[in-house]
Every structure is written in structure tokens, then in C-alpha cells.
Amino acid sequence: MSNVFLNLILITNYGAYGAIISTLVSESIVVLYLIFSIKKFFNVTTMLFSKFYKYAIGSFIMFAVTRVFEDVLPTTFFAVILEIIVGITTYLNNTTLAKSRYLEKLEKFFY
């Protein structure tokens, strides 16, 4: 709802940049809501700041791999899907190799 409201205000004044700002603000609100709503299942402070470097390194490697794919492959629908699959696989492999406890908690949460 916030996205629609912000779009009405910002797009008329700023065009495409208004849509970008509106989406960024709305998604930030959603992320904050989700962080506060999962506090009862996870220790959010520890998850966000403890061993953050593992996630940062995994994200950087995923970015580098997908960037290479983006430069090598043509811009087609199937190339984008392949890039998404490779990015997800790369990130999950990195976090698994780093023995991330987050994956263990996530697995316990769903099973």
C-alpha cells in the first residue's frame, strides 16, 4: 500500500526516479517488518552482525560469477534465468562451504 501511495506522489514529481525511490522505501519497510516479525524464531542481531564477513564474501563471489555470465552471455530470457540459477547456486555453495549456521537454522525452521 505504501508503494502505491508513494508512487502517486513521487512519480508525478520525479518520473522514473520517483518510482525507484518509492520502491526502495516500500521494500525497506517490508524488510524492517520481516526482521521484527522473525525475532521470535531467530536471534536477528546475532544473525545480522555475527560473522557477517561470511555473507559478504559469499555475496561478492556470487556477484563476480554472475557478472562474468552477464558479460559472456547474450541478453536473452534464458540467459537471465541461467544467471539467476548460477547466482543462487554459487551463493548457497559459498554459505555451505563457510559452514553457515544460518542454513542450519533455516533447515530446522522448515523441517
N, CA and C of each residue as an Amber inpcrd file, in Angstrom:
protein
   333
   0.8190000  -1.1880000   0.0000000   0.0000000   0.0000000   0.0000000
   0.8660000   1.2560000   0.0000000   1.9730000   1.1750000   0.7330000
   2.8600000   2.3360000   0.7660000   3.4530000   2.6190000  -0.6060000
   3.7080000   1.5560000  -1.3850000   4.2800000   1.7390000  -2.7180000
   3.3180000   2.5150000  -3.6190000   2.0400000   2.1660000  -3.5730000
   1.0500000   2.8580000  -4.3990000   0.9640000   4.3290000  -3.9960000
   0.8860000   4.5750000  -2.7080000   0.7950000   5.9490000  -2.2110000
   2.0260000   6.7670000  -2.6000000   3.2100000   6.1900000  -2.3670000
   4.4410000   6.9000000  -2.7150000   4.5800000   7.0860000  -4.2230000
   4.1390000   6.0780000  -5.0090000   4.1850000   6.2240000  -6.4710000
   3.3410000   7.4080000  -6.9300000   2.1540000   7.5480000  -6.3700000
   1.2830000   8.6550000  -6.7570000   1.9590000  10.0070000  -6.5150000
   2.6620000  10.1060000  -5.4120000   3.3090000  11.3670000  -5.0740000
   4.6090000  11.5650000  -5.8610000   5.4540000  10.5510000  -5.8490000
   6.8100000  10.7240000  -6.3750000   6.9080000  10.6380000  -7.8980000
   6.1080000   9.8020000  -8.5280000   6.2070000   9.6750000  -9.9880000
   5.7780000  10.9640000 -10.6770000   4.7450000  11.5930000 -10.1310000
   4.2930000  12.8480000 -10.7610000   5.3560000  13.9390000 -10.6880000
   6.1510000  13.9220000  -9.6340000   7.1800000  14.9500000  -9.4660000
   8.5300000  14.5710000 -10.0640000   8.8970000  13.2550000  -9.9880000
  10.2490000  12.8550000 -10.3620000  10.3080000  11.7980000 -11.4670000
   9.1960000  11.3460000 -11.9650000   9.1730000  10.3640000 -13.0500000
   9.7270000   9.0150000 -12.6340000  10.6250000   8.4680000 -13.4460000
  11.1910000   7.1420000 -13.1850000  11.9890000   7.1110000 -11.8860000
  12.6730000   8.2060000 -11.5880000  13.4140000   8.2600000 -10.3250000
  12.4650000   8.2210000  -9.1270000  11.3090000   8.7800000  -9.2620000
  10.3060000   8.7010000  -8.2090000   9.8490000   7.2720000  -7.9790000
   9.6990000   6.5180000  -9.0740000   9.3170000   5.1080000  -8.9460000
  10.4170000   4.3190000  -8.2450000  11.6680000   4.6400000  -8.5620000
  12.7980000   3.9560000  -7.9170000  12.8170000   4.2540000  -6.4230000
  12.6590000   5.5080000  -6.0700000  12.6670000   5.8970000  -4.6580000
  11.4920000   5.2630000  -3.9280000  10.3360000   5.2680000  -4.5480000
   9.1360000   4.6840000  -3.9500000   9.3250000   3.1920000  -3.6770000
   9.8520000   2.4910000  -4.6590000  10.0750000   1.0490000  -4.4900000
  11.1090000   0.7800000  -3.4150000  12.1740000   1.5600000  -3.3880000
  13.2140000   1.3910000  -2.3750000  12.6640000   1.6040000  -0.9700000
  11.8860000   2.6420000  -0.7850000  11.3030000   2.9220000   0.5290000
  10.3190000   1.8130000   0.9250000   9.4750000   1.3940000  -0.0040000
   8.4820000   0.3540000   0.2920000   9.1490000  -0.9730000   0.6360000
  10.1670000  -1.3360000  -0.1240000  10.8740000  -2.5950000   0.1590000
  11.6180000  -2.5180000   1.4860000  12.1310000  -1.3560000   1.8340000
  12.7990000  -1.1890000   3.1260000  11.8120000  -1.3760000   4.2700000
  10.6060000  -0.8660000   4.0910000   9.5640000  -1.0520000   5.1030000
   9.2490000  -2.5380000   5.2660000   9.1550000  -3.2580000   4.1610000
   8.8720000  -4.7000000   4.2120000   9.9970000  -5.4430000   4.9240000
  11.2400000  -5.1010000   4.6160000  12.3810000  -5.7690000   5.2550000
  12.3730000  -5.5150000   6.7570000  12.1410000  -4.2850000   7.1580000
  12.0890000  -3.9920000   8.5930000  10.9650000  -4.7580000   9.2770000
   9.8120000  -4.8250000   8.6330000   8.7000000  -5.5870000   9.2030000
   9.0780000  -7.0620000   9.3660000   9.7070000  -7.6220000   8.3390000
  10.1010000  -9.0330000   8.4050000  11.1390000  -9.2870000   9.4900000
  12.0810000  -8.3730000   9.6350000  13.0960000  -8.5330000  10.6810000
  12.4410000  -8.5480000  12.0490000  11.5050000  -7.6410000  12.2800000
  10.8410000  -7.6050000  13.5860000   9.9090000  -8.7960000  13.7870000
   9.3330000  -9.3250000  12.7030000   8.4040000 -10.4400000  12.8670000
   9.1060000 -11.7860000  13.0510000  10.3700000 -11.9050000  12.6450000
  11.0560000 -13.1920000  12.8210000  11.9050000 -13.2240000  14.0880000
  11.8480000 -12.1730000  14.8880000  12.6420000 -12.1280000  16.1100000
  12.3590000 -13.3070000  17.0410000  11.1400000 -13.8000000  17.0360000
  10.8060000 -14.9050000  17.9380000  11.3940000 -16.2330000  17.4710000
  11.7930000 -16.3230000  16.2000000  12.3620000 -17.5590000  15.6760000
  13.8890000 -17.5280000  15.6100000  14.4500000 -16.3660000  15.3760000
  15.8870000 -16.2190000  15.2010000  16.3970000 -15.0660000  16.0530000
  17.6640000 -15.1360000  16.4360000  18.3140000 -14.0190000  17.0970000
  18.8280000 -13.0990000  15.9880000  18.0380000 -12.1170000  15.6550000
  18.2920000 -11.2760000  14.4860000  19.5950000 -10.4960000  14.6310000
  19.8740000  -9.9660000  15.7900000  21.0970000  -9.1870000  15.9880000
  22.3230000 -10.0430000  15.7250000  22.3350000 -11.2530000  16.2570000
  23.4610000 -12.1540000  16.0280000  23.5520000 -12.5410000  14.5610000
  22.4160000 -12.8080000  13.9410000  22.4190000 -13.1930000  12.5280000
  22.9500000 -12.0820000  11.6440000  22.5700000 -10.8510000  11.9170000
  22.9540000  -9.7420000  11.0470000  24.3990000  -9.3140000  11.2290000
  24.9390000  -9.4370000  12.4350000  26.2490000  -8.8540000  12.6820000
  27.3270000  -9.8580000  13.0540000  26.9630000 -11.0540000  13.4600000
  27.9530000 -12.0530000  13.8080000  28.4060000 -12.7800000  12.5530000
  29.6800000 -12.7900000  12.3370000  30.2790000 -13.4630000  11.1800000
  29.6980000 -12.9490000   9.8710000  29.4810000 -11.6690000   9.8250000
  28.9310000 -11.0180000   8.6460000  29.8340000 -11.1940000   7.4340000
  31.1180000 -11.2910000   7.6950000  32.0800000 -11.4120000   6.6030000
  31.8130000 -12.6220000   5.7250000  31.2930000 -13.7050000   6.3010000
  30.9840000 -14.8960000   5.5020000  29.9390000 -14.5750000   4.4370000
  28.9290000 -13.8580000   4.8250000  27.8720000 -13.4980000   3.8810000
  28.3770000 -12.4700000   2.8590000  29.2090000 -11.5400000   3.3270000
  29.7480000 -10.5290000   2.4230000  30.6530000 -11.1620000   1.3730000
  31.5050000 -12.0850000   1.7790000  32.3900000 -12.7650000   0.8300000
  31.5690000 -13.6090000  -0.1300000  30.5780000 -14.3380000   0.4020000
  29.7110000 -15.1460000  -0.4590000  28.9550000 -14.2990000  -1.4660000
  28.4940000 -13.1370000  -1.0290000  27.7790000 -12.2300000  -1.9270000
  28.6990000 -11.6690000  -2.9980000  29.9210000 -11.3300000  -2.6110000
  30.8720000 -10.7970000  -3.5800000  31.2390000 -11.8430000  -4.6350000
  31.4660000 -13.0800000  -4.2060000  31.7820000 -14.1480000  -5.1630000
  30.6050000 -14.3740000  -6.0960000  29.3800000 -14.3840000  -5.5420000
  28.1970000 -14.5470000  -6.3810000  28.0970000 -13.4100000  -7.3940000
  28.3520000 -12.1890000  -6.9500000  28.3200000 -11.0450000  -7.8550000
  29.3460000 -11.2030000  -8.9700000  30.5580000 -11.6110000  -8.6150000
  31.6140000 -11.7550000  -9.6190000  31.2530000 -12.8140000 -10.6520000
  30.7370000 -13.9500000 -10.1880000  30.3790000 -15.0350000 -11.1070000
  29.2350000 -14.6020000 -12.0260000  28.1990000 -13.9970000 -11.4590000
  27.0730000 -13.5770000 -12.3020000  27.4640000 -12.4400000 -13.2350000
  28.3960000 -11.6150000 -12.8140000  28.8700000 -10.5340000 -13.6830000
  29.6000000 -11.1010000 -14.9020000  30.4000000 -12.1420000 -14.6860000
  31.0840000 -12.7960000 -15.8060000  30.0480000 -13.3910000 -16.7560000
  29.0360000 -14.0610000 -16.2100000  27.9790000 -14.6270000 -17.0510000
  27.2690000 -13.5280000 -17.8390000  27.0280000 -12.3950000 -17.1860000
  26.3510000 -11.2860000 -17.8560000  27.1820000 -10.7470000 -19.0220000
  28.4950000 -10.6950000 -18.8290000  29.3680000 -10.1930000 -19.8890000
  29.5280000 -11.1780000 -21.0360000  29.4850000 -12.4790000 -20.7380000
  29.7470000 -13.5060000 -21.7440000  28.4830000 -13.8720000 -22.5250000
  27.3760000 -14.0240000 -21.8270000  26.1440000 -14.4810000 -22.4730000
  25.3860000 -13.3320000 -23.1330000  24.6290000 -13.6360000 -24.1770000
  23.7930000 -12.5980000 -24.7780000  22.6230000 -12.2490000 -23.8450000
  22.0170000 -11.1190000 -24.0750000  20.8970000 -10.6880000 -23.2430000
  19.6100000 -11.3120000 -23.7760000  19.3010000 -12.5030000 -23.2670000
  18.0710000 -13.1910000 -23.6270000  17.3800000 -13.6490000 -22.3510000
  16.1500000 -14.0510000 -22.4870000  15.3860000 -14.5310000 -21.3340000
  16.0650000 -15.7400000 -20.6900000  16.5020000 -16.6850000 -21.5080000
  17.1260000 -17.9050000 -20.9840000  18.4750000 -17.6190000 -20.3320000
  19.2050000 -16.6410000 -20.8530000  20.4780000 -16.2650000 -20.2430000
  20.2470000 -15.6660000 -18.8570000  19.2070000 -14.8780000 -18.7140000
  18.8870000 -14.2870000 -17.4120000  18.4840000 -15.3800000 -16.4150000
  17.6720000 -16.3250000 -16.8630000  17.2810000 -17.4420000 -15.9870000
  18.5090000 -18.2440000 -15.5690000  19.4010000 -18.5220000 -16.5180000
  20.6370000 -19.2480000 -16.2060000  21.4830000 -18.4610000 -15.2190000
  21.5600000 -17.1570000 -15.4020000  22.3310000 -16.3120000 -14.4930000
  21.7500000 -16.3470000 -13.0780000  20.4380000 -16.3260000 -12.9630000
  19.7860000 -16.4000000 -11.6480000  20.0850000 -17.7360000 -10.9790000
  19.9660000 -18.8200000 -11.7260000  20.2250000 -20.1590000 -11.1710000
  21.6790000 -20.2800000 -10.7360000  22.5890000 -19.7980000 -11.5650000
  24.0140000 -19.8550000 -11.2210000  24.2960000 -18.9900000  -9.9920000
  23.6830000 -17.8160000  -9.9030000  23.8790000 -16.9450000  -8.7480000
  23.4010000 -17.5840000  -7.4550000  22.2120000 -18.1710000  -7.4860000
  21.6750000 -18.8390000  -6.2910000  22.5520000 -20.0080000  -5.8920000
  22.9320000 -20.8160000  -6.8690000  23.7730000 -21.9830000  -6.5950000
  25.1210000 -21.5630000  -6.0310000  25.7070000 -20.5310000  -6.6030000
  27.0060000 -20.0420000  -6.1230000  26.8990000 -19.5560000  -4.6820000
  25.8810000 -18.7870000  -4.3810000  25.7350000 -18.2610000  -3.0240000
  25.4910000 -19.3860000  -2.0170000  24.6120000 -20.3250000  -2.3600000
  24.3510000 -21.4340000  -1.4370000  25.5880000 -22.2900000  -1.2280000
  26.3530000 -22.5210000  -2.2770000  27.6040000 -23.2780000  -2.1240000
  28.5860000 -22.5360000  -1.2290000  28.6880000 -21.2250000  -1.4050000
  29.6000000 -20.4420000  -0.5750000  29.2020000 -20.4770000   0.8920000
  27.9240000 -20.3250000   1.1710000  27.4980000 -20.3450000   2.5740000
  27.6190000 -21.7360000   3.1750000  27.4290000 -22.7590000   2.3450000
  27.6080000 -24.1280000   2.8390000  29.0760000 -24.3900000   3.1410000
  29.9490000 -23.9670000   2.2550000  31.3790000 -24.1500000   2.4840000
  31.8610000 -23.3590000   3.6930000  31.2490000 -22.2280000   3.9360000
  31.6250000 -21.4090000   5.0930000  30.9840000 -21.9430000   6.3750000
  30.2440000 -23.0310000   6.2460000  29.5600000 -23.6570000   7.3840000
  28.6980000 -22.6500000   8.1290000  27.8540000 -22.0070000   7.3770000
  26.9720000 -21.0030000   7.9360000  25.9300000 -21.6520000   8.8270000
  25.8030000 -21.1540000  10.0360000  24.8070000 -21.6790000  10.9710000
  23.4050000 -21.2380000  10.5730000  23.3200000 -20.1810000   9.7730000
  22.0190000 -19.6910000   9.3190000  21.2980000 -20.7510000   8.5050000
  22.0270000 -21.4690000   7.6570000  21.4040000 -22.5180000   6.8570000
  20.8650000 -23.6430000   7.7350000  21.5900000 -23.9680000   8.7970000
  21.1170000 -24.9950000   9.7270000  19.8170000 -24.5430000  10.4040000
  19.7550000 -23.3110000  10.8310000  18.5650000 -22.7840000  11.4830000
  17.3960000 -22.7210000  10.4980000  17.7000000 -22.3350000   9.2830000
  16.6670000 -22.2640000   8.2590000  16.1120000 -23.6530000   7.9570000
  16.9950000 -24.6350000   7.9060000  16.5570000 -26.0150000   7.6610000
  15.6810000 -26.5150000   8.8130000  16.0610000 -26.2280000  10.0390000
  15.2520000 -26.6350000  11.1960000  13.8920000 -25.9270000  11.1930000
  13.8930000 -24.6900000  10.7460000  12.6450000 -23.9200000  10.7140000
  11.6460000 -24.5340000   9.7510000  12.1240000 -25.0150000   8.6000000
  11.2050000 -25.5420000   7.5870000  10.9260000 -27.0310000   7.7300000
  11.7640000 -27.7530000   8.4490000  11.5450000 -29.2100000   8.5620000
  11.2350000 -29.6460000   9.9480000
